[in-house]
Amino acid sequence: MFNNSLGYIIGHGGGVIMQHRYCTNITQAEAQPGDLAFYPNDSHIWIVVVRNEAGKLLICHCASGQNNVMITEFFMSGFTAVGRPDIFDP
């Protein structure tokens, strides 16, 4: 369920840094679909999709250099943090 009590407006400004500020940091083990994965210094963001059969976390993003959407394993992607958006109620 979406909770807009924080005054957050989807698609309006802030970029990755603001997305991370609207999250509670969690461990990779706690990550669920819809959580966000962040590069160091909040330079890039991906969305958690699912865990594969081996239990590895898969994340998705639009790769401008690849000109398509990509799904890759968390550890192979260079991400260092996972956050759960505070705008969602459990």
Contact map, one row per residue, 1 for C-alpha under 8 A:
111000000000000000000000000000000000000000000000000000000000000000000000000000000000000111
111100000000000000000000000000000000000000000000000000000000000000000000000000000000001110
111111000000000000000000000000000000000000000000000000000000000000000000000000000000001110
011111111000000000000000000000000000000000000000000000000000000000000000000000000000001000
001111110000000000000000000000000000000000000000000000000000000000000000000000000000001000
001111110000000000000000000000000000000000000000000000000000000000000000000000000000001000
000111111000000000000000000000000000000000000000000000000000000000000000000000000000000000
000111111100000000000000000000000000000000000000000000000000000000000000000000000000001000
000100111111000000000000000000000000000000000000000000000000000000000000000000000000000000
000000011111000000000000000000000000000000000000000000000000000000000000000000000000000000
000000001111100000000000000000000000000000000000000000000000000000000000000000000000000000
000000001111110000000000000000000000000000000000000000000000000000000000000000000000000000
000000000011111000000000000000000000000000000000000000000000000000000000000000000000000000
000000000001111111100000000000000000000000000000000000000000000000000000000000000000000000
000000000000111111100000000000000000000000000000000000000000000000000000000000000000000000
000000000000011111110000000000000000000001111000000000000000000000000000000000000000000000
000000000000011111111000000000000000000001100000000000000000000000000000000000000000000000
000000000000011111111100000000000000000000000000000000000000000000000000000000000000000000
000000000000011111111110000000000000000000000000000000000000000000000000000000000000100000
000000000000000111111111000000000000010001000000000000000000000000000000000000000010100000
000000000000000011111111000000000000000000000000000000000000000000000000000000000000000000
000000000000000001111111000000000000000000000000000000000000000000000000000000000000111000
000000000000000000111111100000000000000000000000000000000000000000000000000000000011110000
000000000000000000011111110000000000000000000000000000000000000000000000000000000011110000
000000000000000000000011111000000000000000000000000000000000000000000000000000001111000000
000000000000000000000001111101100000000000000000000000000000000000000000000000001111000000
000000000000000000000000111111100000000000000000000000000000000000000000000000001100000000
000000000000000000000000011111100000000000000000000000001000000000000000000000001100000000
000000000000000000000000001111100000000000000000000000000000000000000000000000000000000000
000000000000000000000000011111110000000000000000000000000000000000000000000000000000000000
000000000000000000000000011111111010000000000001000000001000000000000000000000000111000000
000000000000000000000000000001111110000000000001110000000000000000000000000000000000000000
000000000000000000000000000000111110000000000011110000000000000000000000000000000000000000
000000000000000000000000000000011111000000000011100000000000000000000000000000000001000000
000000000000000000000000000000111111100000000011000000000000000000000000000000000111100000
000000000000000000000000000000000111110000001111000000000000000000000000000000000111100000
000000000000000000000000000000000011111000001111000000000010000000000000000000111110000000
000000000000000000010000000000000001111101111100000000000000000000000000000000111110000000
000000000000000000000000000000000000111111111000000000000000000000000000000001111000000000
000000000000000000000000000000000000011111110000000000000000000000000000000000111000000000
000000000000000000000000000000000000001111100000000000000000000000000000000000000000000000
000000000000000110010000000000000000011111111000000000000000000000000000000000000000000000
000000000000000110000000000000000000011111111000000000000000000000000000000000000000000000
000000000000000100000000000000000000011101111100000000000000000000000000000000000000000000
000000000000000100000000000000000001111001111110000000000000100000000000000000000000000000
000000000000000000000000000000000001110000011111000000000011100000000000000000000000000000
000000000000000000000000000000001111100000001111100000000011100000000000000000000000000000
000000000000000000000000000000111111100000000111110000001111000000000000000000000000000000
000000000000000000000000000000011100000000000011111000001111000000000000000000000000000000
000000000000000000000000000000011000000000000001111100001110000000000000000000000000000000
000000000000000000000000000000000000000000000000111111111100000000000000000000000000000000
000000000000000000000000000000000000000000000000011111111100000000000000000000000000000000
000000000000000000000000000000000000000000000000001111110000000000000000000000000000000000
000000000000000000000000000000000000000000000000001111110000000000000000000000000000000000
000000000000000000000000000000000000000000000000001111111000000000000000000000000000000000
000000000000000000000000000000000000000000000000001111111100000000000000110000000000000000
000000000000000000000000000100100000000000000001111100111110000000000000110000000000000000
000000000000000000000000000000000000000000000001111100011111000000000011110000000000000000
000000000000000000000000000000000000100000000111110000001111100000000011110000000000000000
000000000000000000000000000000000000000000000111100000000111110000001111000000000000000000
000000000000000000000000000000000000000000001110000000000011111000001110000000000000000000
000000000000000000000000000000000000000000000000000000000001111100111100000000000000000000
000000000000000000000000000000000000000000000000000000000000111111111100000000000000000000
000000000000000000000000000000000000000000000000000000000000011111110000000000000000000000
000000000000000000000000000000000000000000000000000000000000001111100000000000000000000000
000000000000000000000000000000000000000000000000000000000000001111111000000000000000000000
000000000000000000000000000000000000000000000000000000000000011111111000000000000000000000
000000000000000000000000000000000000000000000000000000000000011101111100000000000000000000
000000000000000000000000000000000000000000000000000000000001111001111110000000000000000000
000000000000000000000000000000000000000000000000000000000001111000011111000000000000000000
000000000000000000000000000000000000000000000000000000000111100000001111100000000000000000
000000000000000000000000000000000000000000000000000000000111000000000111110110000000000000
000000000000000000000000000000000000000000000000000000011110000000000011111110000000000000
000000000000000000000000000000000000000000000000000000011110000000000001111111100000000000
000000000000000000000000000000000000000000000000000000000000000000000000111111100000000000
000000000000000000000000000000000000000000000000000000000000000000000001111111000000000000
000000000000000000000000000000000000000000000000000000000000000000000001111111100000000000
000000000000000000000000000000000000001000000000000000000000000000000000011111110000000000
000000000000000000000000000000000000111100000000000000000000000000000000011011111000000000
000000000000000000000000000000000000111100000000000000000000000000000000000001111100000000
000000000000000000000000111100000000111100000000000000000000000000000000000000111110000000
000000000000000000000000111100100011110000000000000000000000000000000000000000011111000000
000000000000000000010011110000100011110000000000000000000000000000000000000000001111100000
000000000000000000000011110000100111000000000000000000000000000000000000000000000111110000
000000000000000000110111000000000011000000000000000000000000000000000000000000000011111100
000000000000000000000111000000000000000000000000000000000000000000000000000000000001111110
011111010000000000000100000000000000000000000000000000000000000000000000000000000000111110
111000000000000000000000000000000000000000000000000000000000000000000000000000000000111111
111000000000000000000000000000000000000000000000000000000000000000000000000000000000011111
100000000000000000000000000000000000000000000000000000000000000000000000000000000000000111
